[in-house]
Amino acid sequence: MTLRIRTKRILSISFMILGGILMFFAPEDIWIGALLFILGLGIEIAGLALGHNK
């Protein structure tokens, strides 16, 4: 069971970092920038949901 918790924590942190990078480096162009920002936000939410203990 410990391996599963460790794996979920590593995936959660990785998703949060990837989402933050996508949101930070979203270009100024409205369509591509908005798409990358929304994708980064979705990855951040997935990371938070994965790391949440019930």
Secondary structure by P-SEA (a helix, b strand, c coil): caaaaaaaaaaaaaaaaaaaaaaaacccccaaaaaaaaaaaaaaaaaaaaaccc
